Protein backbone atom coordinates (compact mmCIF):
# COMPACT_ATOMS: atom_id res chain seq x y z
CA UNK A 1 0.00 0.00 0.00
CA UNK A 2 2.73 2.48 0.99
CA UNK A 3 4.71 1.72 -2.18
CA UNK A 4 1.75 2.47 -4.42
CA UNK A 5 1.17 5.80 -2.62
CA UNK A 6 4.79 6.92 -3.05
CA UNK A 7 5.11 5.69 -6.63
CA UNK A 8 1.61 4.99 -7.98
CA UNK A 9 2.80 4.54 -11.58
CA UNK A 10 5.95 2.57 -10.63
CA UNK A 11 8.19 5.14 -12.33
CA UNK A 12 11.95 4.53 -12.52
CA UNK A 13 13.52 7.78 -13.71
CA UNK A 14 13.22 10.79 -15.99
CA UNK A 15 13.74 9.60 -19.57
CA UNK A 16 13.68 12.73 -21.71
CA UNK A 17 12.25 16.17 -22.24
CA UNK A 18 10.91 17.33 -25.60
CA UNK A 19 11.48 20.83 -26.92
CA UNK A 20 9.82 22.37 -29.97
CA UNK A 21 12.38 24.37 -31.97
CA UNK A 22 12.37 27.10 -34.58
CA UNK A 23 15.42 25.37 -36.06
CA UNK A 24 16.43 21.85 -35.02
CA UNK A 25 19.90 22.50 -36.44
CA UNK A 26 20.50 25.61 -34.28
CA UNK A 27 19.15 23.90 -31.16
CA UNK A 28 21.21 20.78 -31.86
CA UNK A 29 24.36 22.90 -32.05
CA UNK A 30 23.45 24.70 -28.82
CA UNK A 31 22.77 21.56 -26.78
CA UNK A 32 25.97 19.93 -28.09
CA UNK A 33 28.39 22.85 -27.71
CA UNK A 34 26.97 24.64 -24.66
CA UNK A 35 25.55 21.80 -22.54
CA UNK A 36 27.63 18.83 -23.74
CA UNK A 37 24.83 16.58 -25.03
CA UNK A 38 25.60 14.17 -27.86
CA UNK A 39 23.28 13.07 -30.69
CA UNK A 40 21.81 9.58 -30.54
CA UNK A 41 19.88 7.50 -33.06
CA UNK A 42 16.28 8.47 -33.57
CA UNK A 43 13.67 6.04 -34.97
CA UNK A 44 13.68 6.18 -38.76
CA UNK A 45 9.91 5.74 -38.88
CA UNK A 46 9.38 9.35 -37.77
CA UNK A 47 8.12 11.43 -40.69
CA UNK A 48 8.99 14.82 -39.17
CA UNK A 49 12.24 16.68 -38.56
CA UNK A 50 13.87 16.33 -35.17
CA UNK A 51 16.92 15.14 -33.27
CA UNK A 52 17.59 13.15 -30.12
CA UNK A 53 20.42 13.92 -27.72
CA UNK A 54 21.59 12.27 -24.52
CA UNK A 55 23.88 12.93 -21.53
CA UNK A 56 23.79 13.04 -17.73
CA UNK A 57 21.28 10.19 -17.70
CA UNK A 58 18.53 12.08 -19.57
CA UNK A 59 17.51 12.64 -23.16
CA UNK A 60 16.49 15.78 -24.98
CA UNK A 61 14.23 15.34 -27.99
CA UNK A 62 14.20 18.28 -30.36
CA UNK A 63 11.11 18.70 -32.54
CA UNK A 64 10.91 21.03 -35.52
CA UNK A 65 8.05 23.51 -35.13
CA UNK A 66 5.39 23.28 -37.82
CA UNK A 67 5.11 27.08 -37.74
CA UNK A 68 8.27 28.71 -36.29
CA UNK A 69 6.87 32.24 -36.78
CA UNK A 70 4.04 31.52 -34.33
CA UNK A 71 6.33 30.29 -31.56
CA UNK A 72 6.56 32.34 -28.38
CA UNK A 73 8.95 35.25 -28.70
CA UNK A 74 12.12 35.14 -26.64
CA UNK A 75 11.63 37.37 -23.60
CA UNK A 76 13.76 38.61 -20.74
CA UNK A 77 15.46 36.00 -18.62
CA UNK A 78 13.12 35.31 -15.72
CA UNK A 79 14.36 32.77 -13.13
CA UNK A 80 10.74 32.11 -12.13
CA UNK A 81 9.87 30.91 -15.65
CA UNK A 82 9.60 27.21 -16.58
CA UNK A 83 13.10 25.77 -16.87
CA UNK A 84 15.27 22.69 -16.80
CA UNK A 85 18.11 22.63 -14.31
CA UNK A 86 21.55 21.01 -14.36
CA UNK A 87 23.92 20.67 -11.44
CA UNK A 88 27.55 21.48 -12.13
CA UNK A 89 30.94 20.89 -10.60
CA UNK A 90 32.06 24.54 -10.60
CA UNK A 91 29.86 27.61 -10.86
CA UNK A 92 32.92 29.75 -11.57
CA UNK A 93 33.82 27.61 -14.59
CA UNK A 94 30.25 27.76 -15.93
CA UNK A 95 30.10 31.54 -15.58
CA UNK A 96 33.48 31.93 -17.30
CA UNK A 97 32.38 29.69 -20.21
CA UNK A 98 29.07 31.54 -20.64
CA UNK A 99 30.98 34.83 -20.83
CA UNK A 100 33.41 33.35 -23.39
CA UNK A 101 30.47 32.11 -25.50
CA UNK A 102 28.77 35.52 -25.10
CA UNK A 103 25.61 33.96 -23.69
CA UNK A 104 23.46 36.38 -21.70
CA UNK A 105 22.59 35.07 -18.24
CA UNK A 106 21.10 36.09 -14.90
CA UNK A 107 22.83 35.17 -11.67
CA UNK A 108 20.98 34.38 -8.42
CA UNK A 109 21.96 33.29 -4.95
CA UNK A 110 19.65 31.54 -2.50
CA UNK A 111 20.41 31.19 1.22
CA UNK A 112 18.65 28.60 3.34
CA UNK A 113 19.81 27.91 6.89
CA UNK A 114 23.37 29.02 6.20
CA UNK A 115 23.59 27.01 2.95
CA UNK A 116 24.15 28.98 -0.25
CA UNK A 117 22.90 27.90 -3.66
CA UNK A 118 24.23 29.71 -6.73
CA UNK A 119 22.20 29.71 -9.94
CA UNK A 120 22.80 30.90 -13.50
CA UNK A 121 19.83 31.21 -15.86
CA UNK A 122 19.97 31.60 -19.65
CA UNK A 123 17.94 30.79 -22.77
CA UNK A 124 18.43 28.25 -25.52
CA UNK A 125 17.92 29.51 -29.12
CA UNK A 126 14.13 29.22 -28.75
CA UNK A 127 13.85 30.94 -25.38
CA UNK A 128 13.57 27.78 -23.26
CA UNK A 129 15.11 28.50 -19.88
CA UNK A 130 18.20 26.64 -18.68
CA UNK A 131 19.47 26.77 -15.09
CA UNK A 132 22.92 25.72 -13.97
CA UNK A 133 23.29 25.42 -10.21
CA UNK A 134 25.04 23.86 -7.27
CA UNK A 135 21.67 22.78 -5.83
CA UNK A 136 23.19 19.56 -4.52
CA UNK A 137 24.47 21.70 -1.61
CA UNK A 138 20.90 21.81 -0.29
CA UNK A 139 19.75 18.62 1.44
CA UNK A 140 16.64 16.94 0.04
CA UNK A 141 14.13 16.87 2.88
CA UNK A 142 10.82 15.13 2.15
CA UNK A 143 7.70 16.88 3.38
CA UNK A 144 5.60 14.20 5.11
CA UNK A 145 2.70 14.07 7.56
CA UNK A 146 2.61 17.26 9.64
CA UNK A 147 5.98 18.49 8.35
CA UNK A 148 4.25 20.79 5.87
CA UNK A 149 2.94 22.77 8.83
CA UNK A 150 6.29 22.61 10.65
CA UNK A 151 8.28 23.77 7.64
CA UNK A 152 6.90 27.02 6.28
CA UNK A 153 7.81 28.28 2.83
CA UNK A 154 10.42 30.68 4.22
CA UNK A 155 11.63 29.77 7.70
CA UNK A 156 12.39 26.04 7.69
CA UNK A 157 15.92 25.75 9.06
CA UNK A 158 18.32 22.90 8.42
CA UNK A 159 17.89 21.49 11.96
CA UNK A 160 14.11 21.23 11.44
CA UNK A 161 14.70 19.63 8.06
CA UNK A 162 17.00 17.01 9.57
CA UNK A 163 14.43 16.24 12.29
CA UNK A 164 11.74 15.79 9.66
CA UNK A 165 13.97 13.48 7.61
CA UNK A 166 14.82 11.42 10.73
CA UNK A 167 11.11 11.18 11.58
CA UNK A 168 10.33 10.02 8.01
CA UNK A 169 13.09 7.39 8.15
CA UNK A 170 11.86 6.09 11.54
CA UNK A 171 8.33 5.76 10.17
CA UNK A 172 9.58 3.75 7.21
CA UNK A 173 11.58 1.42 9.49
CA UNK A 174 8.54 0.82 11.73
CA UNK A 175 6.32 -0.23 8.84
CA UNK A 176 6.35 -3.87 7.78
CA UNK A 177 7.29 -3.23 4.18
CA UNK A 178 9.66 -5.57 2.39
CA UNK A 179 10.88 -3.09 -0.22
CA UNK A 180 13.64 -0.50 0.12
CA UNK A 181 12.67 3.13 0.76
CA UNK A 182 11.64 4.76 -2.50
CA UNK A 183 14.16 7.19 -3.99
CA UNK A 184 11.25 8.85 -5.80
CA UNK A 185 10.14 11.12 -2.98
CA UNK A 186 8.67 14.35 -4.24
CA UNK A 187 10.34 17.51 -2.99
CA UNK A 188 8.75 20.90 -2.43
CA UNK A 189 11.18 23.55 -3.71
CA UNK A 190 8.93 26.59 -3.92
CA UNK A 191 10.59 28.23 -0.92
CA UNK A 192 13.59 29.08 -3.10
CA UNK A 193 13.58 32.70 -4.20
CA UNK A 194 14.63 32.13 -7.80
CA UNK A 195 13.20 28.62 -8.31
DAVEN-V289117 format. One record per residue. SS is DSSP state (a for helix, b for strand, c for the rest). BURIAL is b if it has 16 or more other C-alpha atoms within 10 Angstrom, else e. D_LAST is the distance of its C-alpha to the last C-alpha in whole Angstrom. Layout:
ss=(SS;SS)
burial=(BURIAL;BURIAL)
d_last=(D_LAST;D_LAST)
This chain:
ss=(c;a;a;a;a;a;c;c;c;c;c;c;c;c;c;b;b;b;b;b;b;c;c;a;a;a;a;a;a;a;a;a;a;c;c;c;c;b;b;b;c;c;c;c;c;c;c;c;c;b;b;b;b;b;b;c;c;b;b;b;b;b;b;b;c;c;c;a;a;a;c;c;c;c;c;c;c;c;c;c;c;c;b;b;b;b;b;c;c;c;a;a;a;a;a;a;a;a;a;a;c;c;c;c;c;b;b;b;b;b;b;b;c;c;b;b;b;b;b;b;b;b;b;c;c;c;c;c;b;b;b;b;b;c;a;a;a;c;c;c;c;c;c;c;c;c;a;a;a;a;c;c;c;c;c;c;c;a;a;a;a;a;a;a;a;a;a;a;a;a;a;a;a;a;c;c;c;c;c;c;c;c;c;c;c;c;c;c;c;c;c;c;c;c;c)
burial=(e;e;e;e;e;e;e;e;e;e;e;e;e;e;e;e;e;e;b;b;b;b;b;b;e;e;b;b;b;e;b;e;e;e;e;e;b;b;b;e;e;e;e;e;e;e;e;e;e;b;b;b;b;b;e;e;e;e;b;b;b;b;b;b;b;e;e;e;e;e;e;e;e;e;e;e;b;b;b;e;e;e;b;e;b;e;e;e;e;e;b;e;e;b;b;e;e;e;e;e;e;e;e;e;b;e;e;e;e;b;e;b;e;e;e;e;b;b;b;b;b;b;b;b;b;b;b;b;b;b;b;b;b;b;b;e;e;e;e;b;b;b;b;e;e;e;b;e;e;e;b;e;e;e;e;b;e;b;e;b;b;e;e;b;b;e;e;b;e;e;e;e;e;e;e;e;e;e;e;e;e;e;e;e;e;e;e;e;e;e;e;e;e;b;b)
d_last=(33;30;29;29;26;24;24;26;26;27;24;24;22;19;22;21;19;21;20;23;24;26;28;28;30;27;24;26;27;23;22;25;25;22;20;23;24;27;29;31;33;32;35;38;38;35;37;34;33;30;29;27;25;25;23;21;22;21;22;21;24;24;26;28;28;31;31;28;29;28;24;21;22;19;18;16;13;10;6;6;8;9;9;11;10;13;14;16;19;19;17;20;22;19;19;22;23;20;23;26;25;24;20;19;15;13;12;10;10;9;12;13;17;18;15;14;11;11;9;11;10;14;15;18;21;20;17;15;12;12;9;12;11;13;11;14;15;13;15;15;16;17;17;21;24;24;21;19;21;21;17;16;12;13;16;16;18;18;22;21;19;22;24;22;22;26;27;25;27;30;30;30;33;35;34;37;35;36;33;30;27;25;22;20;19;16;13;11;7;6;8;5;6;4;0)
